[in-house]
Each structure stands twice: as C-alpha cells, then as structure tokens.
Amino acid sequence: MRKIALAIGGMLFVGALSAQNSKEPAFTILKSNPITSVKNQSRSGTCWSYATIGFFESEILRKTGKAYDLSEMFVASKDYVDCAVFHVRQHGDSRFSEGGSADDVLHVLKTHGICPEAAMAAPGSMTGDSLANFVEFFSLLEPYVGAVARNKSAKLSEAWKKGLQGILDAYLGQCPERFTHEGRNYTPKSFAASLGLDWDDYVSITSFTHHPFNSHFIIEAPYKWRPRPSFNVPLDEMMSTLDRALEQGYTVCWGGDVSGNGFSRNGLATPPAKKPTQQSRQLRFDNWEATYDHVMLIYGKAKDQDGVEYYMVKNSWGETGKYKGIWYMAKDYIADNTTYIFLNRQALTSDLRNRMGNR
C-alpha cells in the first residue's frame, strides 16, 4: 500500500503496451461515470484515503452535480488516532501502519466529519515538500505508538495521546475545528452533513470460501485493522454487482492486489494466464500470492479490439503512465485480485440488500 507516486466520457480509442502481447491494444469505452481529478499520494501509504475520498467525491457529483475537493490528510490524521488507540488497547497485538481501508474513511466521515482540501495544510507543506511525504513522519510516529502499546507501566496516563496529536499536527497540520467554505461557516461534522450523502448507505462486499456465503465476516488481510465486516457472496455475484453498479451510474471503490500477476506501472493490468475461479482465488489468498496492498476507484468499462473486457480505474499516483493516472484493468484481473469492493447499497439488487440486512 506504500507506493511512490475529470471524468473521461464518450466513445474514443486509446492504446497501451501489453506485457503479454506485443501489439498495442485499442480500447473502446463502453461506460464512463463522472469522477474528480486524479490526485497524487506521493511518498505516503494513503491510497486508501485518496481512493475512498475520490469515491465519495464521485458520489456527491452523481447525487448533487457539485464537485468537491475533500481533504485526504484530514482523514489520515483522524484515522491514525483511531488506529493508535486500537493498537494500544491491543497491547501492540495489531497492525499500526500507514495503510488502511475504505471502511476507515467511512468511519472518519461519520464520526469526525471532513473538510475541504483548502481548509487544511496542503500535503507535504509542513515539512517543505510539495506533496505528501511520510518517510520521516512515520519513522517517528510508528515507534512512538509501538512504545506506548508495549509500555511496562501498570497504568497509562492520557499524556501519550497529546504526544501523538503533536506529531500528527507537526507533519500533517492541525485539523480545523471551524472553517469557511463558499461564504458559510462549518465544523467538519456540519460540513459532512451538508454534502447530501447518507453514510449508512455504504457497504463492503467480498468473495471467499473460508467463510459461508451470504454472511458477514471481517476480512483477515493486512491494513484491515478496523473490525467492520464485509458481506460474502460467490465470485460471479461479486463481479455482477460491480458491473451492475457501473451500469447504473455508480462508481466503486476497489481494494486488492497490485503486486504482480500482470499489473504494470504504465496504466495496464492484463488478464491472468488462467481464468480465475472461486477455488483459484481462495488458494492465492491463503498462500499469500494475492494480498491486499492497494485501493483505487473503478468508474467505467471498456473493451479492447479482441473483445476483452477492462475496467477503467482512477489511481492516486498522479498523472503518470500511458493514460495520465487512469488504469485499464482486465475484468479477469479484477476477479482474480479483489479483496473487497466498497459501494452504495442502493446500487445492489433488492435480493442482495435483503440478504445483507441492515448491517
């Protein structure tokens, strides 16, 4: 999840070099839902914040027609406090790191609110950088939290939380308690309430066989420290749910593996050699061949000249690669490497919503 690093519509053709094929594929865009601009997480492990904030910006755009630029660093600051408190409660027997998940962003929005990008210090600005840079920051924060969690004291004071907040404020800037946006005064919570979204609408769906289908479970994956369950369905249903959401005009936040198996840094993820199955997915997950290391935003569909289906995906590595920050990821690649999809429950079939219940 630690990586260096406007809507596209109409029918057009673009090309990329495929790692598996020397010819240059030409993509025909089949569906393209509105998104906000490509951002750059730079030298920070905050893809989860950038991708999910981009998802919620698209949700606001879909529902209200208004474009917002929300602060990813506000989310990171609040979430690192939550994660640190959890880690200390676990006496260090959990993960504290830069990584996270879409569920973390949802929790911050519901609990702490959000602010526009302009209401908080720009990423990197607190240390004289032009973009986020967590190298020095986390080399201090991670051992600090670890030292508290493994402390030999019989009783902890509240002082450690003040020290934690001091490090966060020094490197990310203080989260505003009040700010003005477009001539109106807000708190982060009142601003979140003004965005027109129902935070209870958002769910996570997965597909593995080590838990029963049609049940909720907490995915056992790195960076999924927050114990919010996902709903487990067969692979075909997970993929049809993704397709249905896109066709209805929704975007989908995607968490999965980009460490190999056809993923390039030039904007392309090619199909695996063998068509993925429920069993092959499970094997790759269980033997660590596929893990959870990145989060991105799926917003459209395309096909190449051979009829192979691809998803159009907004990354958070800046306007890099063949398509200026957009990736074309083969449908079979997504099927093989998805840890979870995160989306609006209104995009689901009524049957699936009923099976999920109100969780």
N, C-alpha and C positions, 0 to 999 in steps of 0.2 A: 504494500500500500504506500510505501515511501518511494515516490517517483520523482525524477528530475524533469523537472519540467519548469445569428439572426436567422433567423429561420431560412431554410432553403426550400423552395417550392417549385411547382411546375414540372414539366417533363423535359429533362435535359440529360445529357450524356457526359460522363466523366470517366477518367481512366486511372488505373494504378498497376504497379508491377506486382504480380502474384509470386509468392515464394514457391508455389507448386507448379506454376505454369509460366512459361516464358512470354506468352502473348499478353498484351495489355488488356485487361477486362474493361468493357464499357458498360456502365451502369445506367439502367433506366429507372428513374424514380417512380415508384408506384403510390407512395403516400408520404407526406411530409407535414407534420404538425408543428405549430409555431414554438420556437424556443428563443431564449435570450442569448446574448452574445457569449462567445467562448471566453472562458477565464483561464488564469494560469496559477495553479497551486505552487509552482516553482519548487523550491527545496523544502517542502513540507509534506508530511504524510496526511494531508487533509482532503484527499479525493472524495471521501465520504461526505464532507461538509459542502464542497463545491458542487458535486453531482446532485445532492439532495436539495440544496438551495436552488440550483438550476431547475430541478424538477418542480419545486414549489413556485418558482417564478413563472414557469410554463403553465402551471395550474391557475395562477392568478390571471395570466394572459388569456387562457382559454375561457375562464369564467367571467372576467370583467373587461377584457380588452386593454388593460393597463399594464405597462411594462415597468417592472421594478428591478433595482439592483440592490439586493439584500446582502448583509454583511456575513461572510463566511467566518471571519475571525471572532465575531460576537458569539457565534455558535460554538466555535472551538474553545473559547475561553470558558464559557459556562459548562460545556461538556467535560472539560478536563477537571473542573472542580468536582462534578458528579462522579467521574471515574476515580479520582483520587480518594474521595470519601468511601466509595465502594471498596477500593483496594485496601484501605486502612481497616475497614470493617472485616475484611477477609484476612487480616494479618499478613498481607502480601501474597496470599494464595489465589491470585487472579492476575490478569494482564493489565498493566498500565503502560500505555504507549501512545504514539501519535495517531494511530488508526482508530476507526470507528465504523458505524453503520448508519443506514438511513433511519433506523429507529432512534438513534441518538439525536439526530436533527429534529425529528418529530417531537421527542420529549422536551428538548430545549424550547421549541416554539410554543408548545402547550404550557410549559411550566414557567419559563423565563421571558418569553416573547422574542422579539427580534428588532433590529434597527436597520435603516438603510446603510449602504456602504459608506456614504459621506458623513454619517454621524459618528464614525469611529475612526481611529487612526488607520491609515492605509497599510495594507500588509507589507511588512518589511521596514516601514518608516521609522519604527522605534529604535532600530539598530543601523539606520543609514542605508538600508538596502531598498531597491526599487520594487521588489516582490518578496513574498514570504520566504523566510529562511530560518528553519528550525534547528540548524546544526548546533549552534551554541546554546540556544534556548532549551532544547530537550536534553542536552548533555548536563544541564543543571537541574531541570525540573524532574526528570525521571529518577535520578539517585536521591533527590530530596524526598520525593514521595515514598520511595523504597525505604529510606532510613526511618521515616515515621512509621511505616507499616511494620517494620521489623524491630521497632524500639523495645528496649528492655524495661521501660518504666512500668510500674504497676498500674498507673493511671495516666492517660493522656490529657494534656491541657488543650484549650482551644487555640493556643498560640500558633500551632502548626498551620492552621487554616489561614491565619493572617500572613504568615510567611509564604504560603502557596499563592495567595492572591497577589502578593507583592511581586513574585516572579512573573506571574501572568500579566499583570499590568505593565511591568517593565518591558516585556518583549512584544506583547500584543496591543497594548494601550488599554486604558480603562473602558469598560463597557458603560455607556451613558445611562444615567438614571432617567434623564429627560432630554428631549431634543425637539427641534422644529423641523417639520417636513412640509414643503409646499404651503407655508404660511400657517400651519396648525401645530399646536404643541402636543407631544405624545410622551408616554412612557413606553418602554419596549413591549409591555403586555397590551397596552391600549392600541399600539401600532399593529401588533399581530392580529388583534381583534378586528381592525379596520380593513384587513386585506380581503375579506369576503370568503374565506375558506372555513370549512368545518373540520377541525383537527381530528375528529373521531371518524372521518371518512377513510383513513389511510391504513392499509394492511400490507402484510408481507406474506408471500406465497413461495413455497419451496417444493422439492420433489426428491425424496429419498426413501429407501425401503427399510432402513433400520428403525423406523417408527411407523405406526399404522397410517395408512392413507385416511383422509377425512378427519384428521386430528391435529391439534396444535402441539408444537414442541419447540424448544429453544435450540437453535442450530449450534452444534458443537464445532465452532470454527474460530480461528484467530480473529481478533478485533471485534468479536461479537460479545463484548463483556456485559452489555445491558441485557438482563433476563426478560426480554419481550419475545413471546413465541411467534413463530410463523405457522401458517396452515399448510399441511402436507397433502399434495394431490399427485396423481400419476403424471409422468413426464408429458404425455400428449396433452393433458388438460392444462398443465402449466404453460405450454407453448401456445395452445389455442387461446388461453386467457390473455397472453401477451399480444397476440395478433388481433384479438377482438378489441382490446383497449385502443390499440393504434388506429384501427379502422373507425372507431367511434370518436376519434379526435383527441384522445388522451396520450400523454407521454408516460413512460415507465422508467423508474429508477432501477438500475441493474447492479447487483453485487456478484462478483465471481472471480474467475482466474484469468490472468493475462500473462502468466509467467512463461508460456511457451505454447506448443501444440498449434502453431500456425498464426500466432499473433505477432504482427510486425509493428515497428515504431513509425512506419510510413503511412499509416491510415488504413490498414487492411488486416482482417483476420479471416483466414481461409478455412474451408471445411476440413475436418479431420479425415484421415485416410479411410476410416471405417465409420459408417453411420452410427451415431450414438444410440444406445438403448438404455432402458432403466437399469439393467444389470451393469453395463459398462460404466455408466455414471457413478453408480454406487461403489464399484471397485476402485475407480480413480479417486473418489473422495476418501475411501477407507485407507488406501495405501499412500496417501499424501501426494499423489501425482497431480491432482487438482485441488487447489486450496482457495481461500477467499483472500484476495490481495488487492482488489481494486473495485471502485464504484464509478459508474458512468450513467449517462442519460440516453435511453433509446427513444427516438422521436419519429422514426419513419421506416419505410420499407423500400427496397429496390431489388432489381434482378440484373444479372449480367447477360451477356449475349448468348450464353449457353442455357439460360433459364434458371440458373442457381439463385436462390433467394438470399438476400442480405438484409440486415437491419442497419439503419442509419443512426449513428451514435455520437453524441457530443461528449468529448473528453475534456479534461481540465489541465492539459499540458500546454496551454497557449495555442496560438495558430500555427502549429507545427504539422509536419507531414504533408502528404500529397494533397489533402483536402482542407488544409488550414484549420486543423483542430477537430475535424469530423473523421470518424472511422466508419468503414463499411465492414460489418462483421457478419460472416455467413450464418445463416439460420442454424445449421448443424453445429457450428462453433458455439453459438449461444446455448443450444440444447445440451451440449457436452460440458460446458464450463460454468453454468449458472449455479450460484449458491442460493440466491433468492431474487425475486422481483418484488418491488415495492410500488404500489399504485393506489388509485382511488377505487374504493369498493363499489362505487356507482358504475364502474366500467365492467364489473363482473356480471355473469348471468345470475338471474334470480335464484336458480338452483344452488349455485355455489355460495351466494350470500347466505342462503338459508342453512346450508351445511356448516358454514363458518360460525353462525350465531352472532352474538354482539361483542365478541372479544376483539 
